[in-house]
Amino acid sequence: MLLFLKLAGVLAALYLAAALTMALLQDRLLFPRWAVGPSLALPATAEQLTLTVEDGAELVGVHLPAKPRPPRGASLLLAFGGNAWHAAELAQHLHWRCHVGSP
């Protein structure tokens, strides 16, 4: 019986240690910056924008201007990259889709 209690205690301690480790490292586990390669260069017409909010955090984005004269009433495309996307990579993709890859 004593061996069973010791084993249960060790297993409970291991479980709590694993849960605590995952809780403390959850940002790194969900958003693995180490898994993302180097960023691509922005398209020539792109402009990087940075907005600093009250708590000091920085929001970084990329502005891709439309073709020289967008048609009247043209829509604005606002895109957000998913987990582990570089803004420059998304800008390259959108630039290709909207300018190069368009029919």
C-alpha positions as CSV (number, residue, x, y, z in Angstrom):
1,M,0.0,0.0,0.0
2,L,2.9,2.4,0.9
3,L,4.5,1.7,-2.5
4,F,1.3,2.5,-4.3
5,L,1.0,5.8,-2.4
6,K,4.6,6.7,-3.3
7,L,4.0,5.8,-6.9
8,A,0.8,7.9,-7.0
9,G,2.6,10.8,-5.4
10,V,5.5,10.7,-8.0
11,L,3.0,10.5,-10.9
12,A,1.0,13.4,-9.5
13,A,4.2,15.5,-9.1
14,L,5.3,14.7,-12.7
15,Y,1.8,15.6,-14.0
16,L,1.8,18.9,-12.1
17,A,5.3,19.7,-13.3
18,A,4.3,19.0,-16.9
19,A,1.2,21.1,-16.6
20,L,3.1,24.0,-15.0
21,T,5.8,23.8,-17.7
22,M,3.2,23.9,-20.5
23,A,1.3,26.8,-18.8
24,L,4.5,28.8,-18.5
25,L,5.7,28.1,-22.1
26,Q,2.3,28.3,-23.8
27,D,3.2,31.3,-26.0
28,R,6.3,29.7,-27.2
29,L,4.5,26.4,-27.9
30,L,1.6,28.1,-29.8
31,F,3.7,30.7,-31.6
32,P,7.0,29.1,-32.4
33,R,9.2,31.9,-33.6
34,W,12.1,29.5,-33.9
35,A,10.3,27.6,-36.6
36,V,10.0,30.5,-38.9
37,G,12.7,31.1,-41.4
38,P,14.2,34.5,-42.4
39,S,11.8,37.1,-43.8
40,L,11.6,37.9,-47.5
41,A,12.2,41.4,-48.8
42,L,9.1,43.6,-49.1
43,P,7.9,44.4,-52.6
44,A,9.3,47.7,-54.0
45,T,6.0,49.5,-53.6
46,A,5.4,48.3,-50.0
47,E,5.8,50.4,-46.9
48,Q,6.3,49.0,-43.4
49,L,4.1,50.6,-40.7
50,T,4.6,50.5,-36.9
51,L,2.1,51.5,-34.3
52,T,3.0,51.7,-30.6
53,V,0.1,51.3,-28.2
54,E,-0.2,52.6,-24.6
55,D,1.4,49.6,-22.9
56,G,4.4,49.8,-25.2
57,A,3.6,46.9,-27.5
58,E,4.3,47.4,-31.1
59,L,1.9,46.4,-33.9
60,V,3.8,46.1,-37.2
61,G,2.1,45.9,-40.6
62,V,2.7,46.5,-44.3
63,H,0.9,48.8,-46.6
64,L,0.7,47.7,-50.2
65,P,-0.6,50.6,-52.4
66,A,-3.0,49.8,-55.1
67,K,-2.1,49.9,-58.8
68,P,-1.4,53.5,-59.9
69,R,-5.1,54.3,-60.4
70,P,-7.5,52.0,-58.7
71,P,-11.0,52.1,-60.2
72,R,-13.5,54.3,-58.5
73,G,-15.3,52.4,-55.7
74,A,-12.5,49.7,-55.5
75,S,-12.5,47.7,-52.3
76,L,-9.7,47.7,-49.7
77,L,-8.2,44.4,-48.9
78,L,-7.2,43.9,-45.2
79,A,-5.2,40.7,-44.7
80,F,-3.9,39.1,-41.5
81,G,-1.2,36.4,-41.6
82,G,-1.8,33.2,-39.6
83,N,0.4,31.7,-37.0
84,A,4.2,32.0,-37.8
85,W,3.7,34.2,-40.9
86,H,6.0,37.1,-41.6
87,A,4.3,40.3,-42.7
88,A,6.7,40.6,-45.6
89,E,5.9,37.1,-46.7
90,L,2.2,37.9,-46.7
91,A,2.9,41.1,-48.6
92,Q,4.8,39.2,-51.3
93,H,2.0,36.7,-51.6
94,L,-0.7,39.4,-51.9
95,H,1.4,41.5,-54.3
96,W,1.8,38.5,-56.5
97,R,-1.9,37.6,-56.3
98,C,-3.2,41.1,-56.9
99,H,-0.6,42.3,-59.4
100,V,1.3,39.5,-61.0
101,G,-1.0,36.6,-60.8
102,S,-4.2,38.4,-61.8
103,P,-5.8,37.6,-65.1
